[in-house]
Amino acid sequence: MRLLFLLIIVISLQSCAAPLIGGVGAIAFSSSAQEKGLGTSINDKVIYIKLRNAIYDWNPSVAEEISISVDDGSILITGKVKNIETKIELTRVIWEVKGVNEVNNKVQISETNNIKNIAQDLASLGEIKARLMSSKKLNSLNFSVNVVNNIAYISGIASSEEEIAIVTQIARNARFIKEVQNFVKVNKDKRKK
């Protein structure tokens, strides 16, 4: 139903319909390649957009400092905020979005951002993503990764416990990573493929 609604909006915007239809096709293609399936992927993308808008409306500066992963209504938030009150309020804002059924708020309290730490996080993130994409044993589209203060946060939907072990090991072996927090779940409903 949501896809039909989206297509109606696209068609009504005739002047820019061609690029948007291509975008919808790209979303549908990438979503169908994921373990969680097309319907769940589209729902997750809708939830993601609602979350981004709600957080930006509440506090634009916080919206710039965090990353969001959505997997079957389960939310993983990473990044940095300046105090615990902001972290608590962020969690409240997330829970108000329809479709959210779990929140893993792993935002760190930190007032400093040094260049060395940011560079290490980016290097680790790039290394993890490159190894995920080059692995022949899993589909990298099924996983989201973020690195904050040398901690790798992984979320997504795996087809087996073996895939979870592979992803965790890839993250653990990345340079500068001190800890891996894994929020990957196994897809128990094989109809979603």
N, CA, C and O atoms as a DFTB+ gen file, in Angstrom:
772 C
 N C O
     1  1       0.820      -1.187       0.000
     2  2       0.000       0.000       0.000
     3  2       0.868       1.256       0.000
     4  3       0.590       2.213      -0.722
     5  1       1.928       1.240       0.822
     6  2       2.810       2.409       0.868
     7  2       3.516       2.614      -0.456
     8  3       3.718       3.751      -0.882
     9  1       3.900       1.508      -1.122
    10  2       4.569       1.613      -2.404
    11  2       3.618       2.220      -3.439
    12  3       4.035       3.042      -4.255
    13  1       2.361       1.825      -3.410
    14  2       1.364       2.387      -4.310
    15  2       1.211       3.876      -4.046
    16  3       1.156       4.672      -4.983
    17  1       1.144       4.255      -2.780
    18  2       1.029       5.665      -2.399
    19  2       2.234       6.444      -2.906
    20  3       2.086       7.547      -3.431
    21  1       3.413       5.883      -2.753
    22  2       4.635       6.526      -3.210
    23  2       4.626       6.694      -4.729
    24  3       5.036       7.736      -5.241
    25  1       4.168       5.689      -5.439
    26  2       4.098       5.789      -6.900
    27  2       3.105       6.848      -7.352
    28  3       3.352       7.541      -8.340
    29  1       1.984       6.987      -6.647
    30  2       1.000       8.025      -6.979
    31  2       1.611       9.402      -6.809
    32  3       1.412      10.282      -7.646
    33  1       2.352       9.591      -5.731
    34  2       3.027      10.875      -5.511
    35  2       4.030      11.136      -6.631
    36  3       4.112      12.250      -7.148
    37  1       4.779      10.123      -7.000
    38  2       5.787      10.269      -8.047
    39  2       5.140      10.675      -9.360
    40  3       5.623      11.583     -10.036
    41  1       4.068      10.020      -9.721
    42  2       3.397      10.314     -10.989
    43  2       2.801      11.710     -10.980
    44  3       2.771      12.382     -12.011
    45  1       2.321      12.154      -9.809
    46  2       1.733      13.499      -9.734
    47  2       2.784      14.591      -9.859
    48  3       2.442      15.735     -10.161
    49  1       4.028      14.275      -9.640
    50  2       5.122      15.231      -9.798
    51  2       5.773      15.021     -11.166
    52  3       6.939      14.637     -11.255
    53  1       5.010      15.275     -12.226
    54  2       5.425      14.918     -13.578
    55  2       6.756      15.522     -14.000
    56  3       7.507      14.883     -14.736
    57  1       7.061      16.711     -13.564
    58  2       8.288      17.347     -14.034
    59  2       9.540      16.623     -13.552
    60  3      10.591      16.699     -14.189
    61  1       9.428      15.923     -12.431
    62  2      10.610      15.219     -11.923
    63  2      10.317      13.743     -11.729
    64  3      10.976      13.082     -10.926
    65  1       9.346      13.218     -12.449
    66  2       8.945      11.826     -12.258
    67  2      10.022      10.830     -12.665
    68  3      10.199       9.817     -11.989
    69  1      10.737      11.085     -13.736
    70  2      11.721      10.107     -14.199
    71  2      12.812       9.839     -13.169
    72  3      13.095       8.674     -12.891
    73  1      13.452      10.887     -12.576
    74  2      14.482      10.589     -11.574
    75  2      13.915       9.895     -10.337
    76  3      14.572       9.024      -9.765
    77  1      12.708      10.268      -9.918
    78  2      12.133       9.656      -8.730
    79  2      11.775       8.199      -8.970
    80  3      11.985       7.359      -8.095
    81  1      11.239       7.888     -10.142
    82  2      10.908       6.497     -10.432
    83  2      12.180       5.659     -10.441
    84  3      12.182       4.532      -9.946
    85  1      13.261       6.197     -10.998
    86  2      14.545       5.501     -10.952
    87  2      14.990       5.278      -9.519
    88  3      15.523       4.219      -9.187
    89  1      14.770       6.282      -8.658
    90  2      15.125       6.148      -7.241
    91  2      14.302       5.084      -6.560
    92  3      14.826       4.310      -5.758
    93  1      13.002       5.033      -6.871
    94  2      12.135       4.008      -6.293
    95  2      12.591       2.629      -6.759
    96  3      12.607       1.678      -5.978
    97  1      12.963       2.524      -8.043
    98  2      13.453       1.243      -8.561
    99  2      14.728       0.804      -7.864
   100  3      14.908      -0.377      -7.567
   101  1      15.619       1.766      -7.600
   102  2      16.869       1.439      -6.905
   103  2      16.595       0.972      -5.490
   104  3      17.221       0.025      -5.014
   105  1      15.650       1.637      -4.803
   106  2      15.289       1.221      -3.447
   107  2      14.700      -0.184      -3.483
   108  3      15.052      -1.031      -2.662
   109  1      13.798      -0.430      -4.445
   110  2      13.165      -1.748      -4.542
   111  2      14.196      -2.825      -4.844
   112  3      14.147      -3.913      -4.270
   113  1      15.144      -2.523      -5.756
   114  2      16.168      -3.510      -6.101
   115  2      17.057      -3.820      -4.899
   116  3      17.280      -4.987      -4.577
   117  1      17.567      -2.775      -4.230
   118  2      18.466      -3.024      -3.097
   119  2      17.716      -3.694      -1.960
   120  3      18.283      -4.528      -1.254
   121  1      16.453      -3.343      -1.771
   122  2      15.659      -3.946      -0.705
   123  2      15.387      -5.416      -0.970
   124  3      15.399      -6.224      -0.041
   125  1      15.144      -5.771      -2.219
   126  2      14.843      -7.174      -2.514
   127  2      16.080      -8.052      -2.377
   128  3      15.958      -9.267      -2.220
   129  1      17.268      -7.457      -2.434
   130  2      18.500      -8.223      -2.297
   131  2      18.854      -8.480      -0.838
   132  3      19.774      -9.245      -0.551
   133  1      18.133      -7.848       0.086
   134  2      18.436      -7.990       1.497
   135  2      17.709      -9.174       2.111
   136  3      16.665      -9.605       1.623
   137  1      18.278      -9.688       3.185
   138  2      17.727     -10.830       3.904
   139  2      16.328     -10.536       4.446
   140  3      15.485     -11.432       4.502
   141  1      16.081      -9.307       4.839
   142  2      14.808      -8.998       5.484
   143  2      13.638      -8.863       4.514
   144  3      12.493      -8.813       4.963
   145  1      13.868      -8.804       3.239
   146  2      12.792      -8.785       2.257
   147  2      12.351      -7.379       1.878
   148  3      12.670      -6.405       2.560
   149  1      11.617      -7.294       0.783
   150  2      11.207      -6.019       0.209
   151  2      10.270      -5.236       1.127
   152  3      10.500      -4.054       1.381
   153  1       9.215      -5.885       1.626
   154  2       8.239      -5.186       2.461
   155  2       8.860      -4.618       3.722
   156  3       8.618      -3.462       4.069
   157  1       9.656      -5.417       4.409
   158  2      10.300      -4.961       5.639
   159  2      11.306      -3.864       5.334
   160  3      11.421      -2.906       6.099
   161  1      12.036      -3.984       4.235
   162  2      13.016      -2.961       3.863
   163  2      12.347      -1.621       3.597
   164  3      12.846      -0.578       4.020
   165  1      11.229      -1.647       2.904
   166  2      10.513      -0.397       2.629
   167  2       9.982       0.189       3.934
   168  3      10.101       1.394       4.153
   169  1       9.402      -0.630       4.799
   170  2       8.926      -0.139       6.096
   171  2      10.067       0.479       6.895
   172  3       9.896       1.533       7.508
   173  1      11.233      -0.171       6.890
   174  2      12.380       0.354       7.617
   175  2      12.831       1.697       7.049
   176  3      13.219       2.589       7.804
   177  1      12.783       1.846       5.738
   178  2      13.178       3.114       5.131
   179  2      12.192       4.220       5.498
   180  3      12.600       5.362       5.713
   181  1      10.914       3.901       5.570
   182  2       9.904       4.880       5.997
   183  2      10.148       5.279       7.445
   184  3      10.107       6.465       7.770
   185  1      10.401       4.307       8.322
   186  2      10.694       4.592       9.730
   187  2      11.949       5.454       9.831
   188  3      11.984       6.407      10.609
   189  1      12.972       5.129       9.059
   190  2      14.221       5.894       9.077
   191  2      13.965       7.365       8.746
   192  3      14.461       8.257       9.435
   193  1      13.197       7.610       7.699
   194  2      12.896       8.990       7.296
   195  2      12.109       9.708       8.389
   196  3      12.389      10.866       8.699
   197  1      11.123       9.022       8.976
   198  2      10.353       9.625      10.071
   199  2      11.250       9.946      11.263
   200  3      11.112      11.003      11.880
   201  1      12.169       9.036      11.587
   202  2      13.095       9.276      12.694
   203  2      13.976      10.483      12.416
   204  3      14.116      11.364      13.264
   205  1      14.563      10.522      11.243
   206  2      15.433      11.650      10.888
   207  2      14.674      12.976      11.003
   208  3      15.195      13.945      11.555
   209  1      13.456      13.016      10.487
   210  2      12.660      14.241      10.555
   211  2      12.311      14.616      11.991
   212  3      12.413      15.783      12.369
   213  1      11.898      13.629      12.798
   214  2      11.523      13.898      14.189
   215  2      12.715      14.407      14.994
   216  3      12.585      15.347      15.778
   217  1      13.869      13.787      14.801
   218  2      15.065      14.203      15.543
   219  2      15.515      15.586      15.085
   220  3      15.912      16.413      15.906
   221  1      15.458      15.839      13.794
   222  2      15.849      17.158      13.288
   223  2      14.900      18.239      13.805
   224  3      15.337      19.316      14.210
   225  1      13.595      17.943      13.789
   226  2      12.623      18.914      14.310
   227  2      12.866      19.210      15.787
   228  3      12.703      20.346      16.234
   229  1      13.257      18.179      16.544
   230  2      13.526      18.348      17.967
   231  2      14.833      19.093      18.213
   232  3      14.865      20.037      19.002
   233  1      15.921      18.676      17.541
   234  2      17.226      19.280      17.798
   235  2      18.135      19.058      16.588
   236  3      18.756      18.000      16.476
   237  1      18.223      20.034      15.683
   238  2      19.039      19.870      14.471
   239  2      20.503      19.540      14.743
   240  3      21.110      18.788      13.981
   241  1      21.080      20.080      15.802
   242  2      22.498      19.800      16.070
   243  2      22.719      18.348      16.493
   244  3      23.743      17.757      16.153
   245  1      21.778      17.772      17.224
   246  2      21.880      16.362      17.597
   247  2      21.721      15.492      16.350
   248  3      22.417      14.488      16.196
   249  1      20.806      15.878      15.465
   250  2      20.579      15.115      14.226
   251  2      21.864      14.974      13.416
   252  3      22.068      13.958      12.752
   253  1      22.734      15.985      13.467
   254  2      23.989      15.948      12.715
   255  2      25.039      15.058      13.370
   256  3      25.975      14.621      12.700
   257  1      24.905      14.783      14.655
   258  2      25.930      14.057      15.414
   259  2      25.652      12.564      15.587
   260  3      26.464      11.847      16.172
   261  1      24.510      12.093      15.082
   262  2      24.147      10.695      15.311
   263  2      23.952       9.946      14.002
   264  3      23.743      10.539      12.944
   265  1      24.025       8.631      14.108
   266  2      23.716       7.737      12.988
   267  2      22.587       6.815      13.425
   268  3      22.502       6.426      14.590
   269  1      21.723       6.471      12.478
   270  2      20.556       5.638      12.756
   271  2      20.584       4.424      11.845
   272  3      20.819       4.545      10.643
   273  1      20.342       3.243      12.428
   274  2      20.127       2.022      11.655
   275  2      18.761       1.474      12.045
   276  3      18.416       1.437      13.226
   277  1      17.988       1.051      11.056
   278  2      16.660       0.495      11.298
   279  2      16.612      -0.895      10.687
   280  3      16.851      -1.060       9.491
   281  1      16.305      -1.890      11.502
   282  2      16.194      -3.269      11.036
   283  2      14.950      -3.902      11.629
   284  3      14.924      -4.268      12.804
   285  1      13.917      -4.029      10.805
   286  2      12.653      -4.646      11.216
   287  2      12.068      -3.945      12.435
   288  3      11.581      -4.598      13.358
   289  1      12.116      -2.610      12.437
   290  2      11.567      -1.814      13.525
   291  2      12.477      -1.678      14.729
   292  3      12.146      -0.967      15.678
   293  1      13.620      -2.349      14.705
   294  2      14.607      -2.240      15.779
   295  2      15.587      -1.123      15.421
   296  3      16.175      -1.128      14.340
   297  1      15.757      -0.174      16.328
   298  2      16.543       1.019      16.052
   299  2      17.871       0.957      16.803
   300  3      17.906       0.655      17.996
   301  1      18.956       1.244      16.096
   302  2      20.269       1.391      16.708
   303  2      20.716       2.827      16.453
   304  3      20.824       3.262      15.306
   305  1      20.975       3.560      17.543
   306  2      21.437       4.936      17.452
   307  2      22.863       4.990      17.989
   308  3      23.135       4.530      19.098
   309  1      23.770       5.556      17.196
   310  2      25.151       5.730      17.632
   311  2      25.566       7.177      17.363
   312  3      24.915       7.897      16.607
   313  1      26.635       7.573      17.983
   314  2      27.144       8.929      17.804
   315  2      27.524       9.515      19.147
   316  3      27.813       8.788      20.097
   317  1      27.523      10.854      19.219
   318  2      27.916      11.538      20.453
   319  2      26.957      12.675      20.753
   320  3      26.520      13.390      19.852
   321  1      26.636      12.835      22.029
   322  2      25.899      14.005      22.521
   323  2      26.638      14.544      23.738
   324  3      27.522      13.882      24.281
   325  1      26.266      15.763      24.166
   326  2      27.037      16.423      25.224
   327  2      26.639      16.057      26.635
   328  3      27.442      16.217      27.554
   329  1      25.405      15.563      26.842
   330  2      25.001      15.248      28.221
   331  2      23.934      14.157      28.248
   332  3      23.326      13.834      27.227
   333  1      23.723      13.604      29.428
   334  2      22.788      12.488      29.603
   335  2      21.344      12.918      29.347
   336  3      20.542      12.124      28.855
   337  1      21.006      14.166      29.676
   338  2      19.634      14.644      29.441
   339  2      19.290      14.609      27.957
   340  3      18.175      14.249      27.581
   341  1      20.246      14.983      27.123
   342  2      20.030      14.949      25.673
   343  2      19.853      13.515      25.190
   344  3      19.009      13.247      24.334
   345  1      20.640      12.599      25.731
   346  2      20.528      11.188      25.343
   347  2      19.154      10.641      25.726
   348  3      18.533       9.923      24.942
   349  1      18.679      10.973      26.917
   350  2      17.360      10.506      27.372
   351  2      16.252      11.084      26.498
   352  3      15.332      10.368      26.103
   353  1      16.338      12.362      26.199
   354  2      15.314      13.003      25.370
   355  2      15.330      12.426      23.947
   356  3      14.279      12.269      23.325
   357  1      16.515      12.115      23.443
   358  2      16.630      11.496      22.126
   359  2      15.880      10.166      22.097
   360  3      15.177       9.865      21.132
   361  1      16.028       9.381      23.144
   362  2      15.324       8.092      23.227
   363  2      13.816       8.306      23.234
   364  3      13.082       7.562      22.584
   365  1      13.352       9.304      23.956
   366  2      11.921       9.597      24.001
   367  2      11.400       9.967      22.610
   368  3      10.347       9.484      22.194
   369  1      12.128      10.814      21.899
   370  2      11.725      11.239      20.552
   371  2      11.638      10.024      19.618
   372  3      10.713       9.921      18.813
   373  1      12.594       9.121      19.731
   374  2      12.606       7.923      18.876
   375  2      11.389       7.046      19.151
   376  3      10.751       6.566      18.215
   377  1      11.061       6.833      20.421
   378  2       9.923       5.978      20.773
   379  2       8.596       6.538      20.273
   380  3       7.635       5.784      20.122
   381  1       8.520       7.828      20.015
   382  2       7.269       8.434      19.542
   383  2       6.984       8.146      18.073
   384  3       5.868       8.372      17.605
   385  1       7.971       7.655      17.345
   386  2       7.790       7.378      15.916
   387  2       7.073       6.037      15.741
   388  3       7.484       5.018      16.296
   389  1       5.998       6.064      14.962
   390  2       5.220       4.847      14.715
   391  2       6.060       3.814      13.966
   392  3       6.755       4.138      13.003
   393  1       5.984       2.560      14.430
   394  2       6.709       1.465      13.811
   395  2       7.945       1.051      14.590
   396  3       8.498      -0.021      14.345
   397  1       8.389       1.889      15.531
   398  2       9.557       1.554      16.348
   399  2       9.127       0.544      17.400
   400  3       8.185       0.787      18.154
   401  1       9.833      -0.612      17.451
   402  2       9.478      -1.612      18.460
   403  2      10.647      -1.957      19.380
   404  3      10.487      -2.740      20.317
   405  1      11.827      -1.376      19.119
   406  2      12.985      -1.578      19.991
   407  2      13.968      -0.433      19.748
   408  3      14.198      -0.034      18.606
   409  1      14.548       0.096      20.840
   410  2      15.537       1.164      20.716
   411  2      16.809       0.751      21.441
   412  3      16.788       0.454      22.636
   413  1      17.908       0.736      20.712
   414  2      19.240       0.506      21.282
   415  2      19.993       1.826      21.157
   416  3      20.608       2.107      20.128
   417  1      19.938       2.628      22.213
   418  2      20.576       3.934      22.195
   419  2      22.002       3.778      22.700
   420  3      22.236       3.718      23.907
   421  1      22.942       3.715      21.788
   422  2      24.364       3.560      22.121
   423  2      25.124       4.864      21.892
   424  3      26.334       4.860      21.670
   425  1      24.398       5.976      21.951
   426  2      25.025       7.287      21.829
   427  2      25.921       7.493      23.041
   428  3      25.531       7.207      24.173
   429  1      27.118       7.989      22.792
   430  2      28.077       8.219      23.868
   431  2      28.029       9.666      24.322
   432  3      27.774      10.573      23.530
   433  1      28.278       9.871      25.613
   434  2      28.325      11.214      26.178
   435  2      29.768      11.698      26.033
   436  3      30.687      11.118      26.612
   437  1      29.955      12.756      25.261
   438  2      31.309      13.244      25.021
   439  2      31.246      14.691      24.565
   440  3      30.443      15.047      23.703
   441  1      32.093      15.516      25.146
   442  2      32.146      16.918      24.737
   443  2      33.322      17.186      23.807
   444  3      33.496      18.305      23.324
   445  1      34.118      16.172      23.560
   446  2      35.299      16.397      22.727
   447  2      35.244      15.543      21.464
   448  3      34.751      14.414      21.470
   449  1      35.744      16.094      20.424
   450  2      35.921      15.387      19.155
   451  2      37.322      15.720      18.667
   452  3      37.532      16.764      18.051
   453  1      38.283      14.840      18.939
   454  2      39.616      15.161      18.436
   455  2      39.816      14.536      17.063
   456  3      39.224      13.507      16.735
   457  1      40.651      15.171      16.283
   458  2      40.855      14.774      14.891
   459  2      41.415      13.360      14.790
   460  3      41.042      12.611      13.887
   461  1      42.298      12.989      15.699
   462  2      42.901      11.652      15.659
   463  2      41.823      10.584      15.839
   464  3      41.805       9.593      15.109
   465  1      40.930      10.779      16.805
   466  2      39.880       9.805      17.069
   467  2      38.918       9.706      15.884
   468  3      38.531       8.606      15.490
   469  1      38.538      10.829      15.327
   470  2      37.637      10.829      14.162
   471  2      38.294      10.088      12.996
   472  3      37.649       9.292      12.314
   473  1      39.578      10.357      12.778
   474  2      40.303       9.692      11.683
   475  2      40.369       8.177      11.907
   476  3      40.192       7.404      10.965
   477  1      40.623       7.751      13.152
   478  2      40.670       6.321      13.445
   479  2      39.311       5.666      13.211
   480  3      39.230       4.576      12.646
   481  1      38.236       6.342      13.652
   482  2      36.889       5.798      13.449
   483  2      36.574       5.655      11.965
   484  3      36.029       4.636      11.542
   485  1      36.910       6.659      11.182
   486  2      36.651       6.598       9.737
   487  2      37.474       5.498       9.071
   488  3      36.975       4.797       8.191
   489  1      38.725       5.346       9.485
   490  2      39.574       4.294       8.915
   491  2      39.013       2.912       9.248
   492  3      38.955       2.032       8.389
   493  1      38.600       2.732      10.507
   494  2      38.023       1.442      10.913
   495  2      36.735       1.160      10.155
   496  3      36.523       0.043       9.682
   497  1      35.876       2.166      10.038
   498  2      34.607       1.997       9.328
   499  2      34.846       1.611       7.874
   500  3      34.198       0.702       7.356
   501  1      35.763       2.292       7.224
   502  2      36.071       1.969       5.828
   503  2      36.610       0.557       5.673
   504  3      36.249      -0.159       4.739
   505  1      37.472       0.168       6.592
   506  2      38.048      -1.180       6.540
   507  2      36.971      -2.248       6.732
   508  3      36.944      -3.242       6.006
   509  1      36.089      -2.044       7.707
   510  2      35.021      -3.018       7.971
   511  2      34.091      -3.127       6.772
   512  3      33.765      -4.231       6.336
   513  1      33.661      -1.983       6.237
   514  2      32.735      -2.007       5.100
   515  2      33.370      -2.671       3.878
   516  3      32.708      -3.426       3.167
   517  1      34.645      -2.393       3.637
   518  2      35.335      -3.014       2.491
   519  2      35.405      -4.531       2.655
   520  3      35.187      -5.270       1.695
   521  1      35.707      -4.996       3.859
   522  2      35.782      -6.444       4.085
   523  2      34.404      -7.097       3.994
   524  3      34.287      -8.224       3.511
   525  1      33.357      -6.403       4.453
   526  2      32.002      -6.946       4.334
   527  2      31.622      -7.095       2.860
   528  3      31.066      -8.115       2.452
   529  1      31.928      -6.068       2.069
   530  2      31.573      -6.100       0.648
   531  2      32.362      -7.157      -0.112
   532  3      31.853      -7.731      -1.075
   533  1      33.590      -7.422       0.302
   534  2      34.401      -8.396      -0.429
   535  2      34.184      -9.842       0.041
   536  3      34.674     -10.779      -0.589
   537  1      33.453     -10.021       1.144
   538  2      33.215     -11.371       1.646
   539  2      32.257     -12.126       0.733
   540  3      31.198     -11.614       0.370
   541  1      32.630     -13.331       0.371
   542  2      31.777     -14.173      -0.462
   543  2      30.780     -14.971       0.378
   544  3      29.901     -15.636      -0.170
   545  1      30.913     -14.909       1.705
   546  2      30.066     -15.700       2.595
   547  2      28.839     -14.957       3.103
   548  3      28.005     -15.549       3.788
   549  1      28.711     -13.659       2.778
   550  2      27.549     -12.908       3.251
   551  2      27.210     -11.770       2.305
   552  3      28.010     -11.397       1.447
   553  1      26.018     -11.225       2.474
   554  2      25.542     -10.100       1.679
   555  2      25.698      -8.836       2.523
   556  3      25.002      -8.670       3.525
   557  1      26.603      -7.952       2.127
   558  2      26.890      -6.760       2.921
   559  2      25.688      -5.827       3.039
   560  3      25.649      -5.002       3.952
   561  1      24.706      -5.932       2.144
   562  2      23.511      -5.089       2.226
   563  2      22.680      -5.378       3.481
   564  3      21.858      -4.556       3.886
   565  1      22.894      -6.535       4.088
   566  2      22.115      -6.928       5.260
   567  2      22.610      -6.298       6.561
   568  3      21.986      -6.476       7.607
   569  1      23.717      -5.567       6.510
   570  2      24.330      -5.091       7.742
   571  2      24.628      -3.597       7.695
   572  3      25.022      -3.053       6.663
   573  1      24.429      -2.950       8.843
   574  2      24.801      -1.549       9.017
   575  2      25.920      -1.502      10.045
   576  3      25.896      -2.222      11.043
   577  1      26.893      -0.650       9.789
   578  2      28.046      -0.541      10.682
   579  2      28.290       0.927      10.982
   580  3      28.181       1.778      10.099
   581  1      28.619       1.216      12.226
   582  2      29.072       2.545      12.600
   583  2      30.186       2.372      13.618
   584  3      30.195       1.403      14.378
   585  1      31.115       3.299      13.635
   586  2      32.225       3.254      14.583
   587  2      32.284       4.588      15.311
   588  3      32.349       5.647      14.688
   589  1      32.259       4.522      16.647
   590  2      32.349       5.716      17.487
   591  2      33.337       5.425      18.603
   592  3      33.176       4.461      19.351
   593  1      34.366       6.269      18.712
   594  2      35.386       6.111      19.753
   595  2      35.965       4.699      19.791
   596  3      36.109       4.108      20.861
   597  1      36.291       4.170      18.630
   598  2      36.904       2.844      18.477
   599  2      36.002       1.684      18.885
   600  3      36.491       0.580      19.123
   601  1      34.703       1.916      18.969
   602  2      33.727       0.858      19.222
   603  2      32.921       0.670      17.935
   604  3      32.346       1.622      17.407
   605  1      32.887      -0.567      17.440
   606  2      32.115      -0.881      16.234
   607  2      30.725      -1.340      16.647
   608  3      30.577      -2.235      17.478
   609  1      29.712      -0.720      16.062
   610  2      28.317      -1.089      16.296
   611  2      27.790      -1.701      15.010
   612  3      27.849      -1.082      13.948
   613  1      27.272      -2.925      15.111
   614  2      26.776      -3.635      13.935
   615  2      25.308      -3.984      14.161
   616  3      24.933      -4.474      15.226
   617  1      24.489      -3.729      13.154
   618  2      23.091      -4.143      13.217
   619  2      22.705      -4.726      11.870
   620  3      23.419      -4.557      10.881
   621  1      21.570      -5.415      11.836
   622  2      21.105      -5.984      10.582
   623  2      20.411      -7.309      10.784
   624  3      20.119      -7.722      11.906
   625  1      20.153      -7.969       9.660
   626  2      19.477      -9.254       9.648
   627  2      20.381     -10.254       8.927
   628  3      20.747     -10.049       7.770
   629  1      20.734     -11.335       9.618
   630  2      21.589     -12.371       9.045
   631  2      20.747     -13.599       8.716
   632  3      19.659     -13.789       9.261
   633  1      21.269     -14.430       7.813
   634  2      20.551     -15.657       7.468
   635  2      20.902     -16.794       8.426
   636  3      20.205     -17.808       8.473
   637  1      21.999     -16.622       9.199
   638  2      22.410     -17.696      10.110
   639  2      23.321     -17.130      11.204
   640  3      23.807     -16.002      11.119
   641  1      23.532     -17.954      12.234
   642  2      24.473     -17.588      13.298
   643  2      25.896     -17.510      12.737
   644  3      26.718     -16.731      13.221
   645  1      26.176     -18.317      11.719
   646  2      27.497     -18.289      11.087
   647  2      27.784     -16.912      10.486
   648  3      28.895     -16.396      10.612
   649  1      26.780     -16.317       9.833
   650  2      26.957     -14.977       9.275
   651  2      27.236     -13.952      10.367
   652  3      28.072     -13.065      10.193
   653  1      26.541     -14.073      11.483
   654  2      26.771     -13.156      12.596
   655  2      28.217     -13.278      13.082
   656  3      28.874     -12.271      13.346
   657  1      28.703     -14.495      13.197
   658  2      30.089     -14.717      13.630
   659  2      31.086     -14.113      12.646
   660  3      32.089     -13.532      13.060
   661  1      30.819     -14.246      11.349
   662  2      31.713     -13.696      10.329
   663  2      31.760     -12.180      10.418
   664  3      32.837     -11.583      10.411
   665  1      30.580     -11.555      10.503
   666  2      30.510     -10.089      10.582
   667  2      31.219      -9.584      11.835
   668  3      31.969      -8.610      11.780
   669  1      30.981     -10.247      12.958
   670  2      31.613      -9.848      14.213
   671  2      33.125      -9.965      14.121
   672  3      33.845      -9.082      14.588
   673  1      33.610     -11.039      13.528
   674  2      35.059     -11.238      13.389
   675  2      35.675     -10.186      12.471
   676  3      36.765      -9.682      12.744
   677  1      34.985      -9.858      11.392
   678  2      35.479      -8.818      10.483
   679  2      35.646      -7.504      11.244
   680  3      36.671      -6.833      11.117
   681  1      34.639      -7.141      12.033
   682  2      34.717      -5.892      12.805
   683  2      35.818      -5.964      13.856
   684  3      36.568      -5.006      14.040
   685  1      35.912      -7.074      14.530
   686  2      36.906      -7.250      15.594
   687  2      38.335      -7.138      15.053
   688  3      39.226      -6.659      15.756
   689  1      38.557      -7.574      13.814
   690  2      39.899      -7.567      13.230
   691  2      40.311      -6.229      12.639
   692  3      41.461      -6.059      12.237
   693  1      39.388      -5.280      12.582
   694  2      39.725      -3.976      12.004
   695  2      40.685      -3.218      12.913
   696  3      40.614      -3.306      14.139
   697  1      41.557      -2.491      12.293
   698  2      42.535      -1.702      13.030
   699  2      41.827      -0.651      13.878
   700  3      40.837      -0.073      13.428
   701  1      42.288      -0.400      15.042
   702  2      41.800       0.588      16.014
   703  2      40.560       0.148      16.780
   704  3      40.195       0.811      17.752
   705  1      39.895      -0.937      16.391
   706  2      38.680      -1.358      17.084
   707  2      39.044      -1.988      18.426
   708  3      39.844      -2.921      18.500
   709  1      38.429      -1.447      19.493
   710  2      38.665      -1.964      20.840
   711  2      37.514      -2.840      21.320
   712  3      37.692      -3.692      22.191
   713  1      36.331      -2.624      20.744
   714  2      35.140      -3.352      21.191
   715  2      34.150      -3.442      20.037
   716  3      34.073      -2.543      19.200
   717  1      33.392      -4.539      20.000
   718  2      32.327      -4.710      19.001
   719  2      31.020      -4.928      19.741
   720  3      30.923      -5.807      20.598
   721  1      30.017      -4.130      19.410
   722  2      28.674      -4.337      19.947
   723  2      27.792      -4.774      18.784
   724  3      27.606      -4.042      17.811
   725  1      27.257      -5.980      18.908
   726  2      26.549      -6.625      17.818
   727  2      25.050      -6.665      18.110
   728  3      24.622      -7.204      19.130
   729  1      24.264      -6.093      17.208
   730  2      22.805      -6.082      17.313
   731  2      22.163      -6.807      16.131
   732  3      20.996      -6.574      15.815
   733  1      22.921      -7.679      15.485
   734  2      22.432      -8.434      14.335
   735  2      21.516      -9.545      14.823
   736  3      21.802     -10.218      15.813
   737  1      20.406      -9.725      14.107
   738  2      19.454     -10.789      14.425
   739  2      19.399     -11.778      13.269
   740  3      19.654     -11.420      12.119
   741  1      19.067     -13.020      13.582
   742  2      18.918     -14.049      12.556
   743  2      17.492     -13.996      12.017
   744  3      16.534     -13.918      12.786
   745  1      17.357     -14.039      10.703
   746  2      16.046     -14.060      10.062
   747  2      15.434     -15.443      10.279
   748  3      15.882     -16.431       9.697
   749  1      14.416     -15.497      11.112
   750  2      13.765     -16.777      11.403
   751  2      12.636     -17.074      10.422
   752  3      12.235     -18.228      10.266
   753  1      12.121     -16.037       9.762
   754  2      11.023     -16.194       8.809
   755  2      11.611     -16.271       7.393
   756  3      11.897     -15.242       6.781
   757  1      11.786     -17.459       6.891
   758  2      12.416     -17.671       5.592
   759  2      11.511     -17.237       4.435
   760  3      11.971     -17.177       3.294
   761  1      10.218     -16.927       4.705
   762  2       9.334     -16.441       3.644
   763  2       9.738     -15.051       3.185
   764  3       9.381     -14.655       2.076
   765  1      10.473     -14.292       4.000
   766  2      10.821     -12.916       3.679
   767  2      11.889     -12.838       2.590
   768  3      12.171     -11.742       2.106
   769  1      12.473     -13.921       2.199
   770  2      13.543     -13.890       1.205
   771  2      13.059     -13.481      -0.149
   772  3      13.848     -13.410      -1.092
